[in-house]
Amino acid sequence: MATFKIIRVYEVPGEDQVQATNRMMEALMLRVERHYHVMDYVRLSDDPAGKGTKISLEPPKGWLAAFMDQLLGRYENSKA
């Protein structure tokens, strides 16, 4: 069985590394880290660093939301 690494990338503003780390810790405690989330990658653990495939870890829409989107003609732009 293969082992994979899933990497979440966040962009956190701050004047220095300590301030950015404190801001991220606060966001994690308040459960609002999604505000800083940029992208996700997955790669085999044997692959060299820097290589990977961009993925989306967002849960799929429920049937009611999908139905309302179709009914109202809304569509979602892909982020890739």
Biopython code that builds the backbone (N, CA, C, O; Angstrom):
import numpy as np
from Bio.PDB.StructureBuilder import StructureBuilder

atoms = [
    (1, "MET", "N", (0.839, -1.173, 0.000)),
    (1, "MET", "CA", (0.000, 0.000, 0.000)),
    (1, "MET", "C", (0.886, 1.239, 0.000)),
    (1, "MET", "O", (1.847, 1.328, 0.764)),
    (2, "ALA", "N", (0.561, 2.174, -0.847)),
    (2, "ALA", "CA", (1.351, 3.407, -0.964)),
    (2, "ALA", "C", (1.013, 4.367, 0.170)),
    (2, "ALA", "O", (-0.086, 4.331, 0.725)),
    (3, "THR", "N", (1.966, 5.220, 0.502)),
    (3, "THR", "CA", (1.771, 6.268, 1.499)),
    (3, "THR", "C", (1.855, 7.612, 0.796)),
    (3, "THR", "O", (2.772, 7.862, 0.013)),
    (4, "PHE", "N", (0.898, 8.466, 1.079)),
    (4, "PHE", "CA", (0.830, 9.768, 0.443)),
    (4, "PHE", "C", (0.987, 10.869, 1.476)),
    (4, "PHE", "O", (0.664, 10.690, 2.650)),
    (5, "LYS", "N", (1.489, 12.017, 1.019)),
    (5, "LYS", "CA", (1.566, 13.207, 1.857)),
    (5, "LYS", "C", (0.570, 14.215, 1.303)),
    (5, "LYS", "O", (0.548, 14.482, 0.102)),
    (6, "ILE", "N", (-0.248, 14.770, 2.180)),
    (6, "ILE", "CA", (-1.194, 15.812, 1.792)),
    (6, "ILE", "C", (-0.720, 17.102, 2.438)),
    (6, "ILE", "O", (-0.539, 17.172, 3.653)),
    (7, "ILE", "N", (-0.523, 18.115, 1.617)),
    (7, "ILE", "CA", (0.060, 19.374, 2.071)),
    (7, "ILE", "C", (-0.970, 20.477, 1.905)),
    (7, "ILE", "O", (-1.499, 20.678, 0.812)),
    (8, "ARG", "N", (-1.257, 21.192, 2.986)),
    (8, "ARG", "CA", (-2.150, 22.346, 2.938)),
    (8, "ARG", "C", (-1.288, 23.597, 2.954)),
    (8, "ARG", "O", (-0.357, 23.702, 3.753)),
    (9, "VAL", "N", (-1.591, 24.542, 2.082)),
    (9, "VAL", "CA", (-0.808, 25.772, 1.967)),
    (9, "VAL", "C", (-1.673, 26.941, 2.451)),
    (9, "VAL", "O", (-2.807, 27.125, 2.011)),
    (10, "TYR", "N", (-1.101, 27.721, 3.369)),
    (10, "TYR", "CA", (-1.774, 28.901, 3.907)),
    (10, "TYR", "C", (-0.898, 30.122, 3.638)),
    (10, "TYR", "O", (0.329, 30.021, 3.658)),
    (11, "GLU", "N", (-1.518, 31.272, 3.388)),
    (11, "GLU", "CA", (-0.805, 32.540, 3.292)),
    (11, "GLU", "C", (-1.308, 33.408, 4.436)),
    (11, "GLU", "O", (-2.473, 33.804, 4.467)),
    (12, "VAL", "N", (-0.409, 33.699, 5.380)),
    (12, "VAL", "CA", (-0.774, 34.446, 6.580)),
    (12, "VAL", "C", (0.034, 35.734, 6.615)),
    (12, "VAL", "O", (1.264, 35.692, 6.565)),
    (13, "PRO", "N", (-0.639, 36.884, 6.701)),
    (13, "PRO", "CA", (0.096, 38.151, 6.765)),
    (13, "PRO", "C", (0.734, 38.350, 8.130)),
    (13, "PRO", "O", (0.224, 37.865, 9.139)),
    (14, "GLY", "N", (1.842, 39.059, 8.155)),
    (14, "GLY", "CA", (2.520, 39.383, 9.402)),
    (14, "GLY", "C", (3.795, 40.148, 9.115)),
    (14, "GLY", "O", (4.369, 40.045, 8.030)),
    (15, "GLU", "N", (4.235, 40.922, 10.108)),
    (15, "GLU", "CA", (5.474, 41.678, 9.950)),
    (15, "GLU", "C", (6.705, 40.785, 10.015)),
    (15, "GLU", "O", (7.741, 41.098, 9.427)),
    (16, "ASP", "N", (6.587, 39.664, 10.739)),
    (16, "ASP", "CA", (7.680, 38.707, 10.828)),
    (16, "ASP", "C", (7.098, 37.309, 11.039)),
    (16, "ASP", "O", (5.882, 37.147, 11.141)),
    (17, "GLN", "N", (7.962, 36.313, 11.102)),
    (17, "GLN", "CA", (7.527, 34.928, 11.208)),
    (17, "GLN", "C", (6.765, 34.672, 12.513)),
    (17, "GLN", "O", (5.803, 33.903, 12.522)),
    (18, "VAL", "N", (7.173, 35.293, 13.589)),
    (18, "VAL", "CA", (6.518, 35.092, 14.881)),
    (18, "VAL", "C", (5.085, 35.630, 14.845)),
    (18, "VAL", "O", (4.162, 34.967, 15.318)),
    (19, "GLN", "N", (4.899, 36.812, 14.295)),
    (19, "GLN", "CA", (3.568, 37.400, 14.221)),
    (19, "GLN", "C", (2.656, 36.566, 13.316)),
    (19, "GLN", "O", (1.487, 36.355, 13.642)),
    (20, "ALA", "N", (3.174, 36.096, 12.196)),
    (20, "ALA", "CA", (2.375, 35.260, 11.302)),
    (20, "ALA", "C", (2.006, 33.937, 11.980)),
    (20, "ALA", "O", (0.885, 33.451, 11.830)),
    (21, "THR", "N", (2.950, 33.358, 12.724)),
    (21, "THR", "CA", (2.680, 32.108, 13.436)),
    (21, "THR", "C", (1.615, 32.323, 14.502)),
    (21, "THR", "O", (0.707, 31.504, 14.642)),
    (22, "ASN", "N", (1.717, 33.410, 15.254)),
    (22, "ASN", "CA", (0.713, 33.701, 16.278)),
    (22, "ASN", "C", (-0.660, 33.918, 15.664)),
    (22, "ASN", "O", (-1.666, 33.478, 16.219)),
    (23, "ARG", "N", (-0.708, 34.592, 14.523)),
    (23, "ARG", "CA", (-1.975, 34.829, 13.844)),
    (23, "ARG", "C", (-2.585, 33.514, 13.356)),
    (23, "ARG", "O", (-3.798, 33.320, 13.439)),
    (24, "MET", "N", (-1.742, 32.612, 12.848)),
    (24, "MET", "CA", (-2.241, 31.314, 12.390)),
    (24, "MET", "C", (-2.726, 30.480, 13.563)),
    (24, "MET", "O", (-3.754, 29.811, 13.457)),
    (25, "MET", "N", (-2.005, 30.506, 14.684)),
    (25, "MET", "CA", (-2.431, 29.766, 15.883)),
    (25, "MET", "C", (-3.787, 30.283, 16.372)),
    (25, "MET", "O", (-4.648, 29.497, 16.768)),
    (26, "GLU", "N", (-3.970, 31.584, 16.342)),
    (26, "GLU", "CA", (-5.249, 32.174, 16.733)),
    (26, "GLU", "C", (-6.363, 31.737, 15.789)),
    (26, "GLU", "O", (-7.467, 31.420, 16.232)),
    (27, "ALA", "N", (-6.078, 31.719, 14.500)),
    (27, "ALA", "CA", (-7.074, 31.281, 13.517)),
    (27, "ALA", "C", (-7.434, 29.812, 13.731)),
    (27, "ALA", "O", (-8.597, 29.434, 13.582)),
    (28, "LEU", "N", (-6.449, 28.981, 14.079)),
    (28, "LEU", "CA", (-6.732, 27.569, 14.349)),
    (28, "LEU", "C", (-7.607, 27.408, 15.583)),
    (28, "LEU", "O", (-8.528, 26.590, 15.585)),
    (29, "MET", "N", (-7.332, 28.175, 16.628)),
    (29, "MET", "CA", (-8.130, 28.089, 17.852)),
    (29, "MET", "C", (-9.560, 28.578, 17.618)),
    (29, "MET", "O", (-10.502, 28.038, 18.197)),
    (30, "LEU", "N", (-9.724, 29.592, 16.776)),
    (30, "LEU", "CA", (-11.053, 30.128, 16.481)),
    (30, "LEU", "C", (-11.752, 29.372, 15.351)),
    (30, "LEU", "O", (-12.902, 29.661, 15.022)),
    (31, "ARG", "N", (-11.051, 28.406, 14.762)),
    (31, "ARG", "CA", (-11.561, 27.580, 13.661)),
    (31, "ARG", "C", (-11.931, 28.406, 12.425)),
    (31, "ARG", "O", (-12.944, 28.156, 11.773)),
    (32, "VAL", "N", (-11.086, 29.392, 12.121)),
    (32, "VAL", "CA", (-11.286, 30.216, 10.917)),
    (32, "VAL", "C", (-10.054, 30.161, 10.012)),
    (32, "VAL", "O", (-9.793, 31.103, 9.264)),
    (33, "GLU", "N", (-9.293, 29.061, 10.076)),
    (33, "GLU", "CA", (-8.082, 28.945, 9.264)),
    (33, "GLU", "C", (-8.384, 28.935, 7.771)),
    (33, "GLU", "O", (-7.491, 29.180, 6.960)),
    (34, "ARG", "N", (-9.630, 28.655, 7.399)),
    (34, "ARG", "CA", (-10.008, 28.645, 5.976)),
    (34, "ARG", "C", (-9.828, 30.021, 5.334)),
    (34, "ARG", "O", (-9.706, 30.125, 4.114)),
    (35, "HIS", "N", (-9.812, 31.071, 6.145)),
    (35, "HIS", "CA", (-9.600, 32.411, 5.601)),
    (35, "HIS", "C", (-8.192, 32.569, 5.022)),
    (35, "HIS", "O", (-7.980, 33.390, 4.129)),
    (36, "TYR", "N", (-7.244, 31.800, 5.516)),
    (36, "TYR", "CA", (-5.857, 31.869, 5.048)),
    (36, "TYR", "C", (-5.501, 30.737, 4.091)),
    (36, "TYR", "O", (-4.403, 30.724, 3.535)),
    (37, "HIS", "N", (-6.414, 29.784, 3.889)),
    (37, "HIS", "CA", (-6.131, 28.623, 3.058)),
    (37, "HIS", "C", (-6.021, 29.019, 1.590)),
    (37, "HIS", "O", (-6.859, 29.756, 1.071)),
    (38, "VAL", "N", (-4.969, 28.518, 0.922)),
    (38, "VAL", "CA", (-4.734, 28.855, -0.481)),
    (38, "VAL", "C", (-4.940, 27.641, -1.380)),
    (38, "VAL", "O", (-5.700, 27.716, -2.345)),
    (39, "MET", "N", (-4.275, 26.517, -1.080)),
    (39, "MET", "CA", (-4.381, 25.337, -1.935)),
    (39, "MET", "C", (-3.943, 24.089, -1.183)),
    (39, "MET", "O", (-3.375, 24.166, -0.094)),
    (40, "ASP", "N", (-4.219, 22.932, -1.790)),
    (40, "ASP", "CA", (-3.824, 21.634, -1.246)),
    (40, "ASP", "C", (-3.071, 20.859, -2.323)),
    (40, "ASP", "O", (-3.378, 20.962, -3.511)),
    (41, "TYR", "N", (-2.089, 20.090, -1.891)),
    (41, "TYR", "CA", (-1.322, 19.221, -2.779)),
    (41, "TYR", "C", (-1.302, 17.819, -2.203)),
    (41, "TYR", "O", (-1.394, 17.639, -0.988)),
    (42, "VAL", "N", (-1.183, 16.825, -3.073)),
    (42, "VAL", "CA", (-0.975, 15.446, -2.648)),
    (42, "VAL", "C", (0.188, 14.886, -3.461)),
    (42, "VAL", "O", (0.319, 15.154, -4.655)),
    (43, "ARG", "N", (1.028, 14.104, -2.788)),
    (43, "ARG", "CA", (2.151, 13.474, -3.481)),
    (43, "ARG", "C", (2.535, 12.194, -2.755)),
    (43, "ARG", "O", (2.244, 12.025, -1.571)),
    (44, "LEU", "N", (3.185, 11.304, -3.472)),
    (44, "LEU", "CA", (3.725, 10.103, -2.849)),
    (44, "LEU", "C", (4.826, 10.508, -1.882)),
    (44, "LEU", "O", (5.544, 11.475, -2.135)),
    (45, "SER", "N", (4.969, 9.793, -0.791)),
    (45, "SER", "CA", (5.991, 10.166, 0.182)),
    (45, "SER", "C", (7.402, 9.961, -0.370)),
    (45, "SER", "O", (8.352, 10.539, 0.158)),
    (46, "ASP", "N", (7.562, 9.148, -1.425)),
    (46, "ASP", "CA", (8.882, 8.911, -2.025)),
    (46, "ASP", "C", (9.265, 10.002, -3.022)),
    (46, "ASP", "O", (10.446, 10.146, -3.338)),
    (47, "ASP", "N", (8.301, 10.772, -3.527)),
    (47, "ASP", "CA", (8.580, 11.809, -4.525)),
    (47, "ASP", "C", (9.465, 12.899, -3.946)),
    (47, "ASP", "O", (9.402, 13.180, -2.749)),
    (48, "PRO", "N", (10.287, 13.515, -4.784)),
    (48, "PRO", "CA", (11.112, 14.615, -4.291)),
    (48, "PRO", "C", (10.256, 15.814, -3.901)),
    (48, "PRO", "O", (9.146, 15.993, -4.404)),
    (49, "ALA", "N", (10.783, 16.620, -3.009)),
    (49, "ALA", "CA", (10.051, 17.806, -2.559)),
    (49, "ALA", "C", (9.794, 18.737, -3.740)),
    (49, "ALA", "O", (10.611, 18.836, -4.655)),
    (50, "GLY", "N", (8.665, 19.407, -3.711)),
    (50, "GLY", "CA", (8.342, 20.336, -4.775)),
    (50, "GLY", "C", (7.444, 19.754, -5.848)),
    (50, "GLY", "O", (6.836, 20.506, -6.609)),
    (51, "LYS", "N", (7.343, 18.431, -5.931)),
    (51, "LYS", "CA", (6.456, 17.817, -6.905)),
    (51, "LYS", "C", (5.189, 17.384, -6.198)),
    (51, "LYS", "O", (5.210, 16.992, -5.031)),
    (52, "GLY", "N", (4.099, 17.462, -6.913)),
    (52, "GLY", "CA", (2.827, 17.048, -6.350)),
    (52, "GLY", "C", (1.697, 17.424, -7.286)),
    (52, "GLY", "O", (1.912, 18.084, -8.303)),
    (53, "THR", "N", (0.504, 17.008, -6.942)),
    (53, "THR", "CA", (-0.670, 17.290, -7.739)),
    (53, "THR", "C", (-1.626, 18.144, -6.930)),
    (53, "THR", "O", (-1.926, 17.835, -5.777)),
    (54, "LYS", "N", (-2.099, 19.208, -7.532)),
    (54, "LYS", "CA", (-3.048, 20.088, -6.869)),
    (54, "LYS", "C", (-4.394, 19.372, -6.750)),
    (54, "LYS", "O", (-4.871, 18.782, -7.720)),
    (55, "ILE", "N", (-5.011, 19.422, -5.559)),
    (55, "ILE", "CA", (-6.296, 18.780, -5.333)),
    (55, "ILE", "C", (-7.216, 19.735, -4.589)),
    (55, "ILE", "O", (-6.776, 20.775, -4.099)),
    (56, "SER", "N", (-8.478, 19.385, -4.505)),
    (56, "SER", "CA", (-9.451, 20.137, -3.726)),
    (56, "SER", "C", (-9.988, 19.228, -2.634)),
    (56, "SER", "O", (-10.483, 18.137, -2.919)),
    (57, "LEU", "N", (-9.895, 19.670, -1.384)),
    (57, "LEU", "CA", (-10.385, 18.889, -0.250)),
    (57, "LEU", "C", (-11.715, 19.410, 0.280)),
    (57, "LEU", "O", (-12.091, 19.128, 1.418)),
    (58, "GLU", "N", (-12.425, 20.172, -0.549)),
    (58, "GLU", "CA", (-13.730, 20.665, -0.141)),
    (58, "GLU", "C", (-14.758, 19.557, -0.303)),
    (58, "GLU", "O", (-14.738, 18.834, -1.300)),
    (59, "PRO", "N", (-15.666, 19.414, 0.676)),
    (59, "PRO", "CA", (-16.687, 18.371, 0.546)),
    (59, "PRO", "C", (-17.643, 18.702, -0.600)),
    (59, "PRO", "O", (-17.857, 19.874, -0.912)),
    (60, "PRO", "N", (-18.216, 17.678, -1.223)),
    (60, "PRO", "CA", (-19.141, 17.946, -2.325)),
    (60, "PRO", "C", (-20.414, 18.627, -1.819)),
    (60, "PRO", "O", (-20.758, 18.534, -0.641)),
    (61, "LYS", "N", (-21.098, 19.305, -2.725)),
    (61, "LYS", "CA", (-22.357, 19.956, -2.375)),
    (61, "LYS", "C", (-23.413, 18.904, -2.074)),
    (61, "LYS", "O", (-23.367, 17.782, -2.578)),
    (62, "GLY", "N", (-24.349, 19.292, -1.251)),
    (62, "GLY", "CA", (-25.497, 18.433, -0.995)),
    (62, "GLY", "C", (-26.464, 18.490, -2.162)),
    (62, "GLY", "O", (-26.343, 19.345, -3.040)),
    (63, "TRP", "N", (-27.410, 17.588, -2.168)),
    (63, "TRP", "CA", (-28.330, 17.516, -3.301)),
    (63, "TRP", "C", (-29.203, 18.760, -3.398)),
    (63, "TRP", "O", (-29.545, 19.182, -4.502)),
    (64, "LEU", "N", (-29.573, 19.359, -2.263)),
    (64, "LEU", "CA", (-30.438, 20.537, -2.302)),
    (64, "LEU", "C", (-29.697, 21.736, -2.895)),
    (64, "LEU", "O", (-30.258, 22.472, -3.708)),
    (65, "ALA", "N", (-28.443, 21.934, -2.494)),
    (65, "ALA", "CA", (-27.657, 23.042, -3.038)),
    (65, "ALA", "C", (-27.424, 22.856, -4.533)),
    (65, "ALA", "O", (-27.502, 23.822, -5.293)),
    (66, "ALA", "N", (-27.139, 21.632, -4.965)),
    (66, "ALA", "CA", (-26.935, 21.361, -6.389)),
    (66, "ALA", "C", (-28.225, 21.610, -7.172)),
    (66, "ALA", "O", (-28.195, 22.158, -8.275)),
    (67, "PHE", "N", (-29.348, 21.205, -6.595)),
    (67, "PHE", "CA", (-30.645, 21.425, -7.249)),
    (67, "PHE", "C", (-30.940, 22.918, -7.390)),
    (67, "PHE", "O", (-31.382, 23.365, -8.448)),
    (68, "MET", "N", (-30.698, 23.692, -6.326)),
    (68, "MET", "CA", (-30.951, 25.132, -6.371)),
    (68, "MET", "C", (-30.036, 25.821, -7.391)),
    (68, "MET", "O", (-30.467, 26.739, -8.089)),
    (69, "ASP", "N", (-28.768, 25.379, -7.479)),
    (69, "ASP", "CA", (-27.847, 25.940, -8.475)),
    (69, "ASP", "C", (-28.361, 25.696, -9.887)),
    (69, "ASP", "O", (-28.309, 26.586, -10.736)),
    (70, "GLN", "N", (-28.858, 24.481, -10.136)),
    (70, "GLN", "CA", (-29.390, 24.174, -11.468)),
    (70, "GLN", "C", (-30.665, 24.960, -11.741)),
    (70, "GLN", "O", (-30.868, 25.464, -12.845)),
    (71, "LEU", "N", (-31.511, 25.061, -10.741)),
    (71, "LEU", "CA", (-32.783, 25.757, -10.905)),
    (71, "LEU", "C", (-32.576, 27.242, -11.184)),
    (71, "LEU", "O", (-33.276, 27.824, -12.012)),
    (72, "LEU", "N", (-31.615, 27.854, -10.494)),
    (72, "LEU", "CA", (-31.381, 29.283, -10.637)),
    (72, "LEU", "C", (-30.325, 29.619, -11.687)),
    (72, "LEU", "O", (-30.042, 30.794, -11.920)),
    (73, "GLY", "N", (-29.738, 28.602, -12.324)),
    (73, "GLY", "CA", (-28.758, 28.833, -13.385)),
    (73, "GLY", "C", (-27.406, 29.295, -12.871)),
    (73, "GLY", "O", (-26.639, 29.907, -13.613)),
    (74, "ARG", "N", (-27.104, 29.010, -11.610)),
    (74, "ARG", "CA", (-25.797, 29.390, -11.061)),
    (74, "ARG", "C", (-24.780, 28.320, -11.425)),
    (74, "ARG", "O", (-25.122, 27.147, -11.574)),
    (75, "TYR", "N", (-23.549, 28.730, -11.564)),
    (75, "TYR", "CA", (-22.467, 27.791, -11.824)),
    (75, "TYR", "C", (-21.259, 28.241, -11.024)),
    (75, "TYR", "O", (-21.143, 29.408, -10.650)),
    (76, "GLU", "N", (-20.364, 27.304, -10.768)),
    (76, "GLU", "CA", (-19.170, 27.591, -9.978)),
    (76, "GLU", "C", (-17.959, 27.615, -10.900)),
    (76, "GLU", "O", (-17.728, 26.669, -11.654)),
    (77, "ASN", "N", (-17.180, 28.705, -10.839)),
    (77, "ASN", "CA", (-15.942, 28.780, -11.606)),
    (77, "ASN", "C", (-14.926, 27.866, -10.964)),
    (77, "ASN", "O", (-14.808, 27.838, -9.739)),
    (78, "SER", "N", (-14.191, 27.117, -11.764)),
    (78, "SER", "CA", (-13.162, 26.250, -11.198)),
    (78, "SER", "C", (-11.997, 27.095, -10.713)),
    (78, "SER", "O", (-11.632, 28.085, -11.347)),
    (79, "LYS", "N", (-11.405, 26.694, -9.571)),
    (79, "LYS", "CA", (-10.292, 27.431, -8.975)),
    (79, "LYS", "C", (-8.945, 26.972, -9.522)),
    (79, "LYS", "O", (-7.913, 27.567, -9.210)),
    (80, "ALA", "N", (-8.948, 25.926, -10.330)),
    (80, "ALA", "CA", (-7.670, 25.389, -10.814)),
    (80, "ALA", "C", (-7.096, 26.189, -11.935)),
    (80, "ALA", "O", (-6.025, 25.858, -12.444)),
]
sb = StructureBuilder()
sb.init_structure("model")
sb.init_model(0)
sb.init_chain("A")
sb.init_seg("    ")
for serial, (resi, resn, name, xyz) in enumerate(atoms, 1):
    if name == "N":
        sb.init_residue(resn, " ", resi, " ")
    sb.init_atom(name, np.array(xyz, "f"), 0.0, 1.0, " ", f" {name:<3s}", serial, name[0])
structure = sb.get_structure()
